[in-house]
């Protein structure tokens, strides 16, 4: 079964909001064996929407539409759908009752514009939205199902989980789709492909290998589709083991989790603790770590120390070190990491000091120069990196490189 997702709204196309709905829907559809053929974003323009619907009907068995169902004049999805399916309007009693209940709950007056939200194309099936005033509408035409949902993420998610996905699973016999993910670090995409090209060449046609590169990392995803879930799972795991054996020195984890979560899990299993000393990354490494539940069992805290005075007072960096070598140096970042271990009383620490940009560089230390150190009570490793002149990219690259360095140290000592 092939699906297409259409998101409607000028706010997406001008970058005012990020389309997280499509990513979430695509993931849920994949889990039940529905393949997403295309994701399209269109403006609040009748002709654009009509063209998108026409093209989607030719390509897909299921078309999921979000956005443009609000009560204001710029929300034209419902009228456009009625025009596309050549339908008039009716006032749906169940939808109207839900609107009334919501306004009574919040003790707000019910306006005519809100009552009109219960007006729907007269040939659609209404699925009551229990979390909002815009009803979900189900259409069928030429063997294609169209489902129009609100663009508000939590409303769309409840409708998908409680109504749309169960209906699809009940109505259609869907194949199983099985995935297995391997996260690698410290190896580029092309070099990784070269290492495992023989394994990839022998994959059967129903198993695909995808390379998903990210700053400092490459995620490999094996995907198998078929009618026998247990057999697919066995096959995928067999090929995953072959890949892991071939590139074991670069493998972070064989779970679909980010690098920092893999590090947290490893350190937690060994009863180890971690702290951070950040300068140019401004707490970004701490953010990556603490976004995961349970991180406090490993991560004790850290310091964001830009000024020399804070590097000295909080982390114990010597004034002479800063005066002689500067903040962006092997000597300073080493003392930052060792100071974090000592003062924060953790088993390991990450320290980062660099020039994120876009200015502040010199001939000797251009923008993108970053020193990273990883320290334990017994050993410190420091390394210089030369990134680009893009500030945000440099921060992200520094964090990824720091985590990869920590992982390498852990692998050597655990």
Protein Blocks (a to p, Z undefined) as FASTA:
>chain_A
ZZddddedfklmnopaccfklmmmmmmmmmnopacfbdcdddddfklmmmmmmmmmmmpm
bdcdeejiafbfklmklmmmmmmnopaddddfklmmmmmmmmmmnopacdfklmmmmpcc
fkbccdddfkbfbdcddddeehiacddddfblklmmmmmmmmmmmmmmmmpccddddddd
dddehiafklmmmmmmmmmmmpcfkbccdddddehiacdddddddfblklmmmmmmmmmm
mmmmmmmmmpmbfcdcdfklmmmmmmmmnopacddddfklnommmmmmmmpghklmmmnb
dcddfblklmmmmnopafklmmmnojbdfklmmmmmmmmmmmnopabdcdddddebjnhi
afklgghiacdddddfkbccdddddddfbfklmmmmmmmmmmmmmmmmmmmmZZ
